[in-house]
Amino acid sequence: MADNTNVQLFTSADPTVWYQPEDRKLFLGDVLDASSGTAMSVGFARYAAGASNAWTMSYDEALIITTGRFSVRHAGGVTTAEAGEVIYLRAETELTYAAETDTELVYVAHPHWLAATEQAGRQAQLDIFQPVPPAATEGIVATERR
C-alpha cells in the first residue's frame, strides 16, 4: 500500500491561515510547517505591488516566483526575479523583500523559518504578523492555475 504522505501536491488555495504584517498588503501562508513532520517549511506569499518588508534571515530560503516581479534588496545590491525564476537566500543575510508588481511566490526554507527565527532571538520580526482569513489575500494575484 502506498504512503500518500510521501508525495503531496499544494496550491496557493491550501493555506488555511495567512499571516499579514500590520496593514501591509503582503501575506504568508504555510502549507508545510514544523507540525507537518518535515525538515523544511513550504508556503506561499502574496505581495501587492509596492509592498515590502525588512528581514534578517535565520534560515536558508529559496523564493520561486510564480507570478509578477519580485526583488530582494541586500548589501550586495538588488536581485530581481520574474515568474519562472528563483532567488536563493542564505541564513544571516539582512534584506528587504519587495514586490515590483502584484506577485505570488513559493518559499522553501530550511530549517523551518518560524522556529529558526524564534531560536535566533528575532521574535520582534514575527510580532507584527497577525492571522487573517484566506479571503483577505484575494485580489492581489489571480488564484486560478493554468
The first five atom37 places (N, CA, C, CB, O) and aatype in JSON, in Angstrom:
{
  "aatype": [12, 0, 3, 2, 16, 2, 19, 5, 10, 13, 16, 15, 0, 3, 14, 16, 19, 17, 18, 5, 14, 6, 3, 1, 11, 10, 13, 10, 7, 3, 19, 10, 3, 0, 15, 15, 7, 16, 0, 12, 15, 19, 7, 13, 0, 1, 18, 0, 0, 7, 0, 15, 2, 0, 17, 16, 12, 15, 18, 3, 6, 0, 10, 9, 9, 16, 16, 7, 1, 13, 15, 19, 1, 8, 0, 7, 7, 19, 16, 16, 0, 6, 0, 7, 6, 19, 9, 18, 10, 1, 0, 6, 16, 6, 10, 16, 18, 0, 0, 6, 16, 3, 16, 6, 10, 19, 18, 19, 0, 8, 14, 8, 17, 10, 0, 0, 16, 6, 5, 0, 7, 1, 5, 0, 5, 10, 3, 9, 13, 5, 14, 19, 14, 14, 0, 0, 16, 6, 7, 9, 19, 0, 16, 6, 1, 1],
  "atom_mask": [
    [1, 1, 1, 1, 1],
    [1, 1, 1, 1, 1],
    [1, 1, 1, 1, 1],
    [1, 1, 1, 1, 1],
    [1, 1, 1, 1, 1],
    [1, 1, 1, 1, 1],
    [1, 1, 1, 1, 1],
    [1, 1, 1, 1, 1],
    [1, 1, 1, 1, 1],
    [1, 1, 1, 1, 1],
    [1, 1, 1, 1, 1],
    [1, 1, 1, 1, 1],
    [1, 1, 1, 1, 1],
    [1, 1, 1, 1, 1],
    [1, 1, 1, 1, 1],
    [1, 1, 1, 1, 1],
    [1, 1, 1, 1, 1],
    [1, 1, 1, 1, 1],
    [1, 1, 1, 1, 1],
    [1, 1, 1, 1, 1],
    [1, 1, 1, 1, 1],
    [1, 1, 1, 1, 1],
    [1, 1, 1, 1, 1],
    [1, 1, 1, 1, 1],
    [1, 1, 1, 1, 1],
    [1, 1, 1, 1, 1],
    [1, 1, 1, 1, 1],
    [1, 1, 1, 1, 1],
    [1, 1, 1, 0, 1],
    [1, 1, 1, 1, 1],
    [1, 1, 1, 1, 1],
    [1, 1, 1, 1, 1],
    [1, 1, 1, 1, 1],
    [1, 1, 1, 1, 1],
    [1, 1, 1, 1, 1],
    [1, 1, 1, 1, 1],
    [1, 1, 1, 0, 1],
    [1, 1, 1, 1, 1],
    [1, 1, 1, 1, 1],
    [1, 1, 1, 1, 1],
    [1, 1, 1, 1, 1],
    [1, 1, 1, 1, 1],
    [1, 1, 1, 0, 1],
    [1, 1, 1, 1, 1],
    [1, 1, 1, 1, 1],
    [1, 1, 1, 1, 1],
    [1, 1, 1, 1, 1],
    [1, 1, 1, 1, 1],
    [1, 1, 1, 1, 1],
    [1, 1, 1, 0, 1],
    [1, 1, 1, 1, 1],
    [1, 1, 1, 1, 1],
    [1, 1, 1, 1, 1],
    [1, 1, 1, 1, 1],
    [1, 1, 1, 1, 1],
    [1, 1, 1, 1, 1],
    [1, 1, 1, 1, 1],
    [1, 1, 1, 1, 1],
    [1, 1, 1, 1, 1],
    [1, 1, 1, 1, 1],
    [1, 1, 1, 1, 1],
    [1, 1, 1, 1, 1],
    [1, 1, 1, 1, 1],
    [1, 1, 1, 1, 1],
    [1, 1, 1, 1, 1],
    [1, 1, 1, 1, 1],
    [1, 1, 1, 1, 1],
    [1, 1, 1, 0, 1],
    [1, 1, 1, 1, 1],
    [1, 1, 1, 1, 1],
    [1, 1, 1, 1, 1],
    [1, 1, 1, 1, 1],
    [1, 1, 1, 1, 1],
    [1, 1, 1, 1, 1],
    [1, 1, 1, 1, 1],
    [1, 1, 1, 0, 1],
    [1, 1, 1, 0, 1],
    [1, 1, 1, 1, 1],
    [1, 1, 1, 1, 1],
    [1, 1, 1, 1, 1],
    [1, 1, 1, 1, 1],
    [1, 1, 1, 1, 1],
    [1, 1, 1, 1, 1],
    [1, 1, 1, 0, 1],
    [1, 1, 1, 1, 1],
    [1, 1, 1, 1, 1],
    [1, 1, 1, 1, 1],
    [1, 1, 1, 1, 1],
    [1, 1, 1, 1, 1],
    [1, 1, 1, 1, 1],
    [1, 1, 1, 1, 1],
    [1, 1, 1, 1, 1],
    [1, 1, 1, 1, 1],
    [1, 1, 1, 1, 1],
    [1, 1, 1, 1, 1],
    [1, 1, 1, 1, 1],
    [1, 1, 1, 1, 1],
    [1, 1, 1, 1, 1],
    [1, 1, 1, 1, 1],
    [1, 1, 1, 1, 1],
    [1, 1, 1, 1, 1],
    [1, 1, 1, 1, 1],
    [1, 1, 1, 1, 1],
    [1, 1, 1, 1, 1],
    [1, 1, 1, 1, 1],
    [1, 1, 1, 1, 1],
    [1, 1, 1, 1, 1],
    [1, 1, 1, 1, 1],
    [1, 1, 1, 1, 1],
    [1, 1, 1, 1, 1],
    [1, 1, 1, 1, 1],
    [1, 1, 1, 1, 1],
    [1, 1, 1, 1, 1],
    [1, 1, 1, 1, 1],
    [1, 1, 1, 1, 1],
    [1, 1, 1, 1, 1],
    [1, 1, 1, 1, 1],
    [1, 1, 1, 1, 1],
    [1, 1, 1, 1, 1],
    [1, 1, 1, 1, 1],
    [1, 1, 1, 0, 1],
    [1, 1, 1, 1, 1],
    [1, 1, 1, 1, 1],
    [1, 1, 1, 1, 1],
    [1, 1, 1, 1, 1],
    [1, 1, 1, 1, 1],
    [1, 1, 1, 1, 1],
    [1, 1, 1, 1, 1],
    [1, 1, 1, 1, 1],
    [1, 1, 1, 1, 1],
    [1, 1, 1, 1, 1],
    [1, 1, 1, 1, 1],
    [1, 1, 1, 1, 1],
    [1, 1, 1, 1, 1],
    [1, 1, 1, 1, 1],
    [1, 1, 1, 1, 1],
    [1, 1, 1, 1, 1],
    [1, 1, 1, 1, 1],
    [1, 1, 1, 0, 1],
    [1, 1, 1, 1, 1],
    [1, 1, 1, 1, 1],
    [1, 1, 1, 1, 1],
    [1, 1, 1, 1, 1],
    [1, 1, 1, 1, 1],
    [1, 1, 1, 1, 1],
    [1, 1, 1, 1, 1]
  ],
  "atom_positions": [
    [[0.84, -1.17, 0.0], [0.0, 0.0, 0.0], [0.89, 1.24, 0.0], [-0.96, -0.01, 1.22], [1.84, 1.32, 0.78]],
    [[0.59, 2.19, -0.86], [1.39, 3.42, -0.98], [1.11, 4.37, 0.17], [1.11, 4.11, -2.32], [-0.01, 4.46, 0.67]],
    [[2.15, 5.07, 0.58], [2.03, 6.08, 1.62], [1.84, 7.43, 0.94], [3.28, 6.09, 2.57], [2.79, 7.97, 0.38]],
    [[0.62, 7.99, 0.99], [0.31, 9.24, 0.29], [0.96, 10.46, 0.92], [-1.17, 9.43, 0.25], [0.91, 11.54, 0.32]],
    [[1.56, 10.34, 2.1], [2.23, 11.49, 2.69], [3.63, 11.68, 2.13], [2.29, 11.34, 4.19], [4.26, 12.71, 2.39]],
    [[4.13, 10.7, 1.38], [5.46, 10.83, 0.78], [5.46, 11.72, -0.46], [5.99, 9.47, 0.42], [6.5, 12.26, -0.83]],
    [[4.3, 11.87, -1.1], [4.17, 12.72, -2.28], [2.92, 13.56, -2.08], [4.1, 11.87, -3.62], [1.81, 13.04, -1.97]],
    [[3.11, 14.87, -2.05], [1.98, 15.76, -1.82], [1.98, 16.89, -2.83], [2.01, 16.32, -0.39], [3.04, 17.31, -3.29]],
    [[0.8, 17.37, -3.17], [0.63, 18.49, -4.09], [-0.03, 19.63, -3.33], [-0.23, 18.09, -5.33], [-0.98, 19.41, -2.58]],
    [[0.48, 20.85, -3.51], [-0.09, 22.02, -2.85], [-0.34, 23.12, -3.86], [0.85, 22.52, -1.73], [0.39, 23.25, -4.85]],
    [[-1.37, 23.91, -3.62], [-1.63, 25.12, -4.4], [-1.78, 26.28, -3.42], [-2.91, 24.96, -5.3], [-1.85, 26.08, -2.21]],
    [[-1.82, 27.48, -3.96], [-1.97, 28.65, -3.09], [-3.34, 28.73, -2.45], [-1.7, 29.91, -3.89], [-3.59, 29.61, -1.62]],
    [[-4.23, 27.83, -2.81], [-5.54, 27.76, -2.15], [-5.47, 26.93, -0.87], [-6.6, 27.17, -3.1], [-6.43, 26.91, -0.1]],
    [[-4.35, 26.24, -0.62], [-4.25, 25.32, 0.51], [-4.0, 25.93, 1.88], [-3.18, 24.37, 0.23], [-4.46, 25.36, 2.87]],
    [[-3.29, 27.05, 2.02], [-3.12, 27.58, 3.38], [-4.47, 27.89, 4.01], [-2.23, 28.85, 3.36], [-5.31, 28.55, 3.4]],
    [[-4.68, 27.42, 5.23], [-5.94, 27.7, 5.91], [-5.87, 29.01, 6.67], [-6.3, 26.56, 6.87], [-6.89, 29.62, 6.98]],
    [[-4.66, 29.44, 6.99], [-4.44, 30.72, 7.65], [-3.31, 31.43, 6.93], [-4.11, 30.54, 9.17], [-2.29, 30.84, 6.6]],
    [[-3.52, 32.7, 6.69], [-2.48, 33.56, 6.13], [-2.08, 34.54, 7.22], [-2.98, 34.31, 4.83], [-2.87, 34.86, 8.1]],
    [[-0.85, 35.03, 7.15], [-0.35, 35.99, 8.13], [0.02, 37.28, 7.42], [0.86, 35.43, 8.9], [0.65, 37.27, 6.36]],
    [[-0.39, 38.4, 8.02], [-0.16, 39.72, 7.44], [0.55, 40.6, 8.47], [-1.51, 40.37, 7.0], [0.14, 40.66, 9.63]],
    [[1.62, 41.3, 8.05], [2.28, 42.22, 8.97], [1.58, 43.58, 8.96], [3.77, 42.39, 8.6], [1.53, 44.26, 7.94]],
    [[1.04, 43.94, 10.12], [0.34, 45.22, 10.26], [-0.7, 45.35, 9.15], [1.34, 46.4, 10.21], [-1.46, 44.41, 8.91]],
    [[-0.75, 46.49, 8.48], [-1.75, 46.67, 7.42], [-1.12, 46.61, 6.03], [-2.48, 48.0, 7.6], [-1.73, 47.02, 5.04]],
    [[0.1, 46.09, 5.95], [0.78, 45.98, 4.65], [0.09, 44.94, 3.78], [2.27, 45.61, 4.84], [-0.44, 43.95, 4.29]],
    [[0.09, 45.17, 2.51], [-0.55, 44.25, 1.57], [0.41, 43.13, 1.15], [-1.05, 45.01, 0.32], [0.78, 42.99, -0.01]],
    [[0.79, 42.35, 2.17], [1.56, 41.14, 1.9], [1.1, 40.08, 2.89], [3.1, 41.4, 2.02], [0.74, 40.37, 4.03]],
    [[1.13, 38.85, 2.41], [0.56, 37.73, 3.17], [1.43, 36.5, 3.0], [-0.88, 37.45, 2.72], [1.94, 36.24, 1.92]],
    [[1.59, 35.73, 4.08], [2.33, 34.47, 4.06], [1.4, 33.35, 4.52], [3.6, 34.55, 4.97], [0.67, 33.51, 5.5]],
    [[1.44, 32.22, 3.81], [0.63, 31.07, 4.2], [1.41, 29.78, 4.05], [0.0, 0.0, 0.0], [1.71, 29.36, 2.93]],
    [[1.75, 29.15, 5.17], [2.49, 27.88, 5.13], [1.58, 26.74, 4.7], [3.1, 27.57, 6.5], [0.4, 26.69, 5.05]],
    [[2.15, 25.81, 3.92], [1.47, 24.54, 3.63], [2.2, 23.39, 4.31], [1.38, 24.3, 2.11], [1.61, 22.35, 4.56]],
    [[3.49, 23.58, 4.6], [4.26, 22.65, 5.43], [4.98, 23.46, 6.49], [5.28, 21.8, 4.57], [5.72, 24.4, 6.17]],
    [[4.78, 23.11, 7.74], [5.46, 23.8, 8.82], [6.01, 22.76, 9.8], [4.5, 24.8, 9.55], [5.99, 21.57, 9.5]],
    [[6.48, 23.2, 10.93], [7.1, 22.28, 11.89], [6.14, 21.17, 12.32], [7.58, 23.05, 13.12], [6.59, 20.06, 12.64]],
    [[4.84, 21.43, 12.34], [3.88, 20.41, 12.75], [3.68, 19.32, 11.71], [2.56, 21.06, 13.06], [3.06, 18.3, 12.0]],
    [[4.19, 19.53, 10.5], [3.99, 18.56, 9.42], [4.97, 17.39, 9.46], [4.1, 19.25, 8.09], [4.82, 16.43, 8.71]],
    [[5.99, 17.47, 10.33], [6.96, 16.39, 10.43], [8.0, 16.41, 9.31], [0.0, 0.0, 0.0], [8.72, 15.43, 9.12]],
    [[8.08, 17.52, 8.58], [9.07, 17.66, 7.52], [10.28, 18.44, 8.01], [8.46, 18.36, 6.29], [10.23, 19.06, 9.07]],
    [[11.36, 18.42, 7.26], [12.59, 19.11, 7.64], [12.62, 20.56, 7.18], [13.79, 18.39, 7.08], [13.55, 21.3, 7.51]],
    [[11.61, 20.99, 6.43], [11.61, 22.34, 5.88], [10.21, 22.94, 5.91], [12.14, 22.34, 4.45], [9.22, 22.23, 6.08]],
    [[10.16, 24.23, 5.74], [8.89, 24.94, 5.58], [8.66, 25.16, 4.1], [8.89, 26.29, 6.35], [9.6, 25.39, 3.34]],
    [[7.4, 25.09, 3.7], [7.0, 25.42, 2.34], [5.71, 26.23, 2.46], [6.81, 24.14, 1.44], [4.82, 25.89, 3.24]],
    [[5.62, 27.28, 1.67], [4.41, 28.09, 1.72], [4.32, 29.02, 0.54], [0.0, 0.0, 0.0], [5.16, 29.02, -0.36]],
    [[3.28, 29.81, 0.57], [3.01, 30.78, -0.49], [3.03, 32.18, 0.11], [1.65, 30.5, -1.18], [2.65, 32.37, 1.27]],
    [[3.47, 33.14, -0.67], [3.43, 34.54, -0.28], [2.75, 35.32, -1.39], [4.85, 35.11, 0.03], [2.94, 35.05, -2.58]],
    [[1.97, 36.29, -0.98], [1.32, 37.21, -1.92], [1.66, 38.63, -1.5], [-0.24, 36.99, -1.97], [1.43, 39.03, -0.36]],
    [[2.22, 39.38, -2.44], [2.6, 40.77, -2.2], [1.9, 41.64, -3.23], [4.14, 40.95, -2.26], [1.97, 41.35, -4.43]],
    [[1.24, 42.7, -2.79], [0.71, 43.69, -3.72], [1.88, 44.53, -4.24], [-0.36, 44.6, -3.02], [2.91, 44.65, -3.58]],
    [[1.72, 45.09, -5.42], [2.76, 45.95, -5.99], [3.16, 47.02, -4.99], [2.27, 46.6, -7.3], [2.31, 47.71, -4.43]],
    [[4.46, 47.16, -4.76], [4.99, 48.15, -3.84], [5.11, 47.69, -2.39], [0.0, 0.0, 0.0], [5.75, 48.37, -1.59]],
    [[4.53, 46.56, -2.04], [4.62, 46.05, -0.67], [6.03, 45.55, -0.41], [3.59, 44.92, -0.42], [6.67, 44.96, -1.28]],
    [[6.52, 45.78, 0.82], [7.86, 45.33, 1.17], [7.95, 45.07, 2.66], [8.91, 46.37, 0.74], [7.12, 45.54, 3.45]],
    [[8.96, 44.31, 3.04], [9.26, 44.11, 4.46], [10.74, 43.77, 4.64], [8.38, 42.99, 5.06], [11.32, 42.98, 3.9]],
    [[11.32, 44.42, 5.66], [12.72, 44.15, 6.01], [12.78, 42.86, 6.82], [13.34, 45.35, 6.82], [11.84, 42.54, 7.55]],
    [[13.89, 42.13, 6.68], [14.01, 40.84, 7.35], [15.48, 40.48, 7.51], [13.27, 39.73, 6.56], [16.31, 40.87, 6.68]],
    [[15.8, 39.76, 8.57], [17.12, 39.15, 8.7], [16.91, 37.65, 8.69], [17.87, 39.63, 10.01], [16.19, 37.11, 9.53]],
    [[17.54, 36.98, 7.76], [17.35, 35.54, 7.57], [17.97, 34.76, 8.73], [17.98, 35.1, 6.23], [19.07, 35.05, 9.18]],
    [[17.24, 33.77, 9.2], [17.73, 32.84, 10.22], [17.78, 31.42, 9.67], [16.85, 32.89, 11.49], [17.94, 30.46, 10.42]],
    [[17.63, 31.28, 8.37], [17.5, 30.01, 7.67], [17.85, 30.25, 6.21], [16.04, 29.41, 7.82], [17.88, 31.39, 5.76]],
    [[18.12, 29.2, 5.48], [18.3, 29.3, 4.03], [16.92, 29.25, 3.39], [19.22, 28.16, 3.48], [16.03, 28.56, 3.88]],
    [[16.75, 29.98, 2.29], [15.43, 30.05, 1.65], [15.57, 30.17, 0.15], [14.63, 31.22, 2.21], [16.46, 30.85, -0.36]],
    [[14.66, 29.51, -0.56], [14.51, 29.69, -2.0], [13.14, 30.31, -2.24], [14.66, 28.33, -2.77], [12.13, 29.85, -1.7]],
    [[13.1, 31.35, -3.06], [11.85, 32.01, -3.46], [11.62, 31.67, -4.92], [11.91, 33.57, -3.23], [12.41, 32.05, -5.78]],
    [[10.53, 30.97, -5.21], [10.18, 30.61, -6.58], [9.05, 31.53, -7.01], [9.78, 29.09, -6.71], [7.93, 31.41, -6.51]],
    [[9.33, 32.42, -7.92], [8.33, 33.4, -8.34], [7.37, 32.72, -9.31], [9.0, 34.65, -9.0], [7.79, 32.16, -10.33]],
    [[6.07, 32.76, -8.99], [5.07, 32.12, -9.85], [4.31, 33.14, -10.69], [4.08, 31.31, -9.01], [3.91, 32.83, -11.81]],
    [[4.12, 34.35, -10.17], [3.54, 35.45, -10.95], [4.16, 36.75, -10.47], [1.97, 35.49, -10.81], [4.5, 36.89, -9.29]],
    [[4.31, 37.69, -11.38], [4.79, 39.0, -11.01], [6.29, 39.18, -11.13], [0.0, 0.0, 0.0], [6.99, 38.41, -11.79]],
    [[6.77, 40.23, -10.46], [8.19, 40.62, -10.47], [8.54, 40.99, -9.03], [8.48, 41.83, -11.48], [7.87, 41.83, -8.42]],
    [[9.59, 40.36, -8.49], [9.91, 40.47, -7.07], [11.39, 40.74, -6.9], [9.5, 39.19, -6.32], [12.23, 40.17, -7.6]],
    [[11.71, 41.62, -5.94], [13.11, 41.97, -5.69], [13.49, 41.71, -4.24], [13.37, 43.43, -6.04], [12.65, 41.75, -3.34]],
    [[14.77, 41.44, -4.05], [15.36, 41.36, -2.73], [16.5, 42.36, -2.71], [15.85, 39.89, -2.39], [17.47, 42.25, -3.46]],
    [[16.38, 43.36, -1.82], [17.44, 44.35, -1.64], [18.33, 43.87, -0.51], [16.85, 45.79, -1.34], [17.84, 43.49, 0.55]],
    [[19.64, 43.88, -0.74], [20.61, 43.35, 0.23], [21.9, 44.15, 0.1], [20.87, 41.82, 0.0], [22.03, 45.0, -0.78]],
    [[22.86, 43.87, 0.98], [24.11, 44.63, 0.99], [24.83, 44.59, -0.35], [25.03, 44.09, 2.07], [25.53, 45.54, -0.71]],
    [[24.66, 43.52, -1.1], [25.32, 43.4, -2.4], [24.58, 44.05, -3.55], [0.0, 0.0, 0.0], [25.07, 44.04, -4.68]],
    [[23.39, 44.62, -3.28], [22.62, 45.26, -4.34], [21.17, 44.81, -4.32], [0.0, 0.0, 0.0], [20.58, 44.61, -3.26]],
    [[20.63, 44.65, -5.51], [19.23, 44.23, -5.66], [19.2, 43.05, -6.61], [18.34, 45.4, -6.19], [19.81, 43.08, -7.68]],
    [[18.49, 42.0, -6.2], [18.29, 40.83, -7.06], [16.8, 40.75, -7.38], [18.8, 39.5, -6.37], [15.97, 40.71, -6.48]],
    [[16.48, 40.74, -8.67], [15.08, 40.75, -9.11], [14.8, 39.51, -9.94], [14.77, 42.03, -9.92], [15.61, 39.09, -10.76]],
    [[13.61, 38.93, -9.72], [13.2, 37.75, -10.47], [11.76, 37.91, -10.94], [13.34, 36.47, -9.6], [10.96, 38.64, -10.34]],
    [[11.46, 37.21, -12.03], [10.11, 37.18, -12.58], [9.6, 35.75, -12.56], [10.07, 37.77, -14.01], [10.33, 34.83, -12.18]],
    [[8.37, 35.57, -12.98], [7.75, 34.24, -12.99], [8.68, 33.23, -13.66], [6.39, 34.28, -13.71], [9.21, 33.47, -14.75]],
    [[8.87, 32.1, -12.99], [9.72, 31.04, -13.5], [11.17, 31.13, -13.04], [0.0, 0.0, 0.0], [11.99, 30.29, -13.4]],
    [[11.49, 32.14, -12.24], [12.85, 32.31, -11.73], [12.88, 32.12, -10.22], [13.4, 33.71, -12.11], [11.86, 32.2, -9.54]],
    [[14.1, 31.85, -9.71], [14.29, 31.55, -8.29], [15.36, 32.47, -7.71], [14.68, 30.06, -8.09], [16.39, 32.71, -8.34]],
    [[15.09, 32.97, -6.51], [16.08, 33.72, -5.74], [16.45, 32.85, -4.54], [15.54, 35.13, -5.29], [15.57, 32.39, -3.82]],
    [[17.76, 32.63, -4.33], [18.23, 31.84, -3.19], [18.84, 32.78, -2.16], [19.26, 30.77, -3.64], [19.63, 33.66, -2.51]],
    [[18.47, 32.59, -0.9], [18.93, 33.45, 0.19], [19.6, 32.61, 1.26], [17.76, 34.26, 0.79], [19.11, 31.54, 1.61]],
    [[20.73, 33.09, 1.78], [21.47, 32.38, 2.83], [21.1, 32.93, 4.2], [23.0, 32.51, 2.6], [20.76, 34.1, 4.34]],
    [[21.18, 32.07, 5.19], [20.97, 32.47, 6.57], [21.91, 33.62, 6.93], [21.18, 31.28, 7.54], [23.02, 33.7, 6.42]],
    [[21.45, 34.49, 7.79], [22.16, 35.66, 8.32], [22.25, 36.82, 7.34], [23.55, 35.25, 8.73], [22.97, 37.79, 7.6]],
    [[21.55, 36.75, 6.24], [21.51, 37.86, 5.29], [20.46, 38.88, 5.76], [21.18, 37.36, 3.85], [19.33, 38.51, 6.08]],
    [[20.84, 40.15, 5.8], [19.89, 41.23, 6.07], [19.39, 41.72, 4.73], [20.54, 42.39, 6.91], [20.17, 41.99, 3.83]],
    [[18.05, 41.84, 4.61], [17.48, 42.16, 3.31], [16.13, 42.82, 3.45], [17.37, 40.91, 2.47], [15.57, 42.93, 4.54]],
    [[15.61, 43.26, 2.32], [14.24, 43.73, 2.23], [13.59, 43.02, 1.05], [14.17, 45.28, 2.07], [14.08, 43.1, -0.08]],
    [[12.49, 42.34, 1.31], [11.67, 41.75, 0.25], [10.82, 42.87, -0.33], [10.77, 40.55, 0.79], [10.31, 43.7, 0.43]],
    [[10.64, 42.92, -1.65], [9.84, 43.98, -2.26], [9.21, 43.51, -3.56], [10.71, 45.22, -2.52], [9.88, 42.94, -4.42]],
    [[7.92, 43.75, -3.7], [7.21, 43.39, -4.92], [7.21, 44.57, -5.88], [5.77, 42.95, -4.6], [6.78, 45.67, -5.53]],
    [[7.68, 44.34, -7.09], [7.66, 45.37, -8.12], [6.25, 45.46, -8.74], [8.72, 45.07, -9.22], [5.79, 46.54, -9.1]],
    [[5.6, 44.31, -8.84], [4.22, 44.2, -9.33], [3.49, 43.26, -8.37], [4.16, 43.67, -10.83], [4.12, 42.68, -7.49]],
    [[2.18, 43.12, -8.53], [1.48, 42.11, -7.73], [2.19, 40.78, -7.97], [-0.05, 42.02, -8.11], [2.39, 40.38, -9.12]],
    [[2.56, 40.11, -6.9], [3.4, 38.92, -7.01], [2.89, 37.8, -6.12], [4.83, 39.26, -6.65], [2.43, 38.03, -5.0]],
    [[2.99, 36.59, -6.63], [2.82, 35.4, -5.8], [4.08, 34.58, -5.96], [1.53, 34.57, -6.21], [4.65, 34.48, -7.05]],
    [[4.52, 34.0, -4.84], [5.72, 33.17, -4.88], [5.57, 32.01, -3.92], [6.97, 33.99, -4.55], [4.74, 32.02, -3.02]],
    [[6.41, 31.01, -4.14], [6.51, 29.87, -3.24], [7.83, 30.04, -2.5], [6.44, 28.49, -4.0], [8.86, 30.33, -3.11]],
    [[7.8, 29.85, -1.18], [9.04, 29.88, -0.41], [9.31, 28.49, 0.16], [8.96, 30.93, 0.74], [8.39, 27.79, 0.6]],
    [[10.57, 28.12, 0.14], [11.04, 26.85, 0.7], [12.18, 27.21, 1.64], [11.49, 25.81, -0.43], [13.2, 27.75, 1.2]],
    [[12.02, 26.91, 2.92], [13.02, 27.31, 3.92], [13.51, 26.1, 4.71], [12.43, 28.36, 4.88], [12.75, 25.2, 5.05]],
    [[14.81, 26.12, 4.98], [15.41, 25.06, 5.8], [16.38, 25.68, 6.77], [16.12, 23.99, 4.93], [17.26, 26.43, 6.33]],
    [[16.3, 25.42, 8.05], [15.22, 24.66, 8.7], [13.93, 25.48, 8.69], [15.6, 24.28, 10.15], [13.86, 26.5, 8.01]],
    [[12.93, 25.06, 9.43], [11.65, 25.77, 9.46], [11.86, 27.24, 9.8], [10.69, 25.12, 10.46], [12.49, 27.57, 10.81]],
    [[11.32, 28.12, 8.96], [11.58, 29.55, 9.11], [11.09, 30.11, 10.44], [10.93, 30.3, 7.98], [11.79, 30.92, 11.05]],
    [[9.93, 29.7, 10.9], [9.39, 30.26, 12.13], [10.24, 29.86, 13.34], [7.94, 29.79, 12.33], [10.62, 30.72, 14.14]],
    [[10.54, 28.59, 13.47], [11.35, 28.11, 14.59], [12.75, 28.71, 14.55], [11.43, 26.57, 14.58], [13.29, 29.1, 15.58]],
    [[13.34, 28.79, 13.36], [14.69, 29.35, 13.24], [14.71, 30.82, 13.63], [15.22, 29.17, 11.8], [15.66, 31.28, 14.26]],
    [[13.68, 31.56, 13.25], [13.61, 32.99, 13.6], [13.48, 33.16, 15.11], [12.42, 33.67, 12.89], [14.13, 34.01, 15.71]],
    [[12.62, 32.33, 15.73], [12.47, 32.38, 17.19], [13.78, 32.01, 17.89], [11.35, 31.44, 17.65], [14.19, 32.7, 18.83]],
    [[14.43, 30.94, 17.44], [15.67, 30.48, 18.08], [16.81, 31.48, 17.93], [16.1, 29.15, 17.48], [17.71, 31.54, 18.77]],
    [[16.77, 32.28, 16.87], [17.81, 33.29, 16.64], [17.56, 34.56, 17.46], [17.89, 33.63, 15.16], [18.34, 35.5, 17.38]],
    [[16.47, 34.58, 18.24], [16.17, 35.76, 19.05], [15.6, 36.91, 18.25], [0.0, 0.0, 0.0], [15.75, 38.07, 18.64]],
    [[14.96, 36.6, 17.14], [14.4, 37.65, 16.28], [12.87, 37.68, 16.36], [14.85, 37.43, 14.83], [12.19, 37.87, 15.35]],
    [[12.35, 37.5, 17.54], [10.9, 37.46, 17.77], [10.22, 38.74, 17.3], [10.62, 37.24, 19.25], [9.09, 38.7, 16.82]],
    [[10.9, 39.88, 17.42], [10.3, 41.16, 17.01], [9.89, 41.14, 15.54], [11.27, 42.31, 17.26], [8.91, 41.78, 15.17]],
    [[10.63, 40.41, 14.7], [10.25, 40.3, 13.29], [8.9, 39.6, 13.15], [11.32, 39.54, 12.49], [8.13, 39.92, 12.24]],
    [[8.62, 38.67, 14.03], [7.39, 37.88, 13.95], [6.2, 38.58, 14.59], [7.6, 36.54, 14.62], [5.06, 38.37, 14.17]],
    [[6.45, 39.41, 15.58], [5.37, 40.0, 16.37], [4.41, 40.86, 15.56], [5.95, 40.83, 17.47], [3.26, 41.03, 15.96]],
    [[4.85, 41.4, 14.44], [3.96, 42.26, 13.65], [2.99, 41.47, 12.78], [4.77, 43.19, 12.78], [2.06, 42.04, 12.22]],
    [[3.2, 40.15, 12.64], [2.33, 39.32, 11.81], [1.11, 38.85, 12.59], [3.11, 38.11, 11.27], [1.23, 38.37, 13.72]],
    [[-0.06, 39.0, 11.98], [-1.31, 38.57, 12.59], [-2.04, 37.64, 11.61], [-2.2, 39.78, 12.97], [-1.95, 37.84, 10.4]],
    [[-2.76, 36.64, 12.12], [-3.52, 35.76, 11.23], [-4.69, 36.49, 10.58], [-4.01, 34.54, 11.98], [-5.36, 37.31, 11.22]],
    [[-4.92, 36.18, 9.32], [-6.07, 36.71, 8.59], [-6.69, 35.57, 7.8], [-5.67, 37.91, 7.64], [-6.0, 34.6, 7.49]],
    [[-7.97, 35.66, 7.47], [-8.6, 34.59, 6.69], [-8.09, 34.61, 5.24], [-10.14, 34.74, 6.72], [-7.64, 35.65, 4.76]],
    [[-8.17, 33.47, 4.56], [-7.71, 33.42, 3.17], [-8.33, 34.49, 2.28], [-8.01, 32.06, 2.59], [-7.68, 34.98, 1.35]],
    [[-9.57, 34.87, 2.54], [-10.23, 35.88, 1.71], [-9.51, 37.22, 1.73], [-11.67, 36.06, 2.17], [-9.65, 38.0, 0.79]],
    [[-8.74, 37.5, 2.78], [-8.02, 38.77, 2.88], [-6.98, 38.92, 1.78], [-7.34, 38.89, 4.24], [-6.59, 40.04, 1.44]],
    [[-6.51, 37.81, 1.21], [-5.46, 37.86, 0.19], [-6.02, 38.01, -1.23], [-4.61, 36.62, 0.26], [-5.26, 38.21, -2.17]],
    [[-7.33, 37.9, -1.37], [-7.93, 37.94, -2.71], [-7.71, 39.29, -3.36], [-9.43, 37.64, -2.63], [-7.67, 40.33, -2.7]],
    [[-7.57, 39.26, -4.66], [-7.39, 40.48, -5.43], [-5.95, 40.89, -5.61], [0.0, 0.0, 0.0], [-5.66, 41.77, -6.43]],
    [[-5.02, 40.28, -4.87], [-3.61, 40.64, -5.06], [-3.07, 39.98, -6.31], [-2.76, 40.25, -3.83], [-2.42, 40.63, -7.14]],
    [[-3.32, 38.7, -6.47], [-2.92, 37.98, -7.67], [-4.03, 37.01, -8.03], [-1.56, 37.24, -7.47], [-4.83, 36.6, -7.18]],
    [[-4.07, 36.64, -9.29], [-5.04, 35.64, -9.71], [-4.75, 34.33, -9.01], [-5.02, 35.44, -11.23], [-3.6, 33.9, -8.96]],
    [[-5.78, 33.69, -8.46], [-5.57, 32.45, -7.76], [-5.82, 31.24, -8.63], [-6.45, 32.4, -6.56], [-5.61, 30.1, -8.2]],
    [[-6.27, 31.46, -9.86], [-6.51, 30.33, -10.76], [-5.19, 29.86, -11.35], [-7.5, 30.71, -11.89], [-4.29, 30.66, -11.6]],
    [[-5.09, 28.58, -11.56], [-3.9, 27.97, -12.16], [-4.22, 27.54, -13.57], [-3.39, 26.77, -11.32], [-5.34, 27.13, -13.87]],
    [[-3.23, 27.64, -14.42], [-3.4, 27.21, -15.82], [-3.38, 25.71, -15.9], [-2.3, 27.81, -16.73], [-3.51, 25.15, -16.99]]
  ]
}
